[in-house]
Amino acid sequence: MGTGKSTVASVLAERLGWSKIDLDTCIEEAEGKTIPEVFAEKGEPYFREVETAALRRELEGRTGQIVATGGGAVLAEENRAIMLDNGLVVALTADAETIISRVKDDPNRPLLRGNAEKSVPELLERRKHAYDFAHVRIDTSDKTAEQIADAIVARLQAD
């Protein structure tokens, strides 16, 4: 969360001429509710099930697209396998201070519970190894979306 996934996905999709899929938007459309409403009404376990189904639906058998997932999508082993089986996995990371500055005023972050200064470091600690499976890791703390897209394009061209 707050690492620039959606912004970088838009820049990258435009640069490559690929479509961009925002997994949270797909979930909101399928559920007819916002992500915070899904969390509030049905809980995180339900959301994670829906997230896996959306990931599978959007990734399997498709090419030429950029998929921006929520930061917690990588927590499920099944999701990591789906991602690895269907393309280059890029993990965007950032330090806690950067993430806090980017998300502290965003009311659509159900896992922050209104306290980004406390919640972000806790989430980072719990998830610190969840992104180890990615093919590429990029720290976005001091980079623009264009610089990050440049690094990803360079990696794609190297493969």
Order of alpha helices (4+ residues) and beta strands (2+ residues): alpha-beta-alpha-alpha-beta-alpha-beta-alpha-alpha-beta-alpha
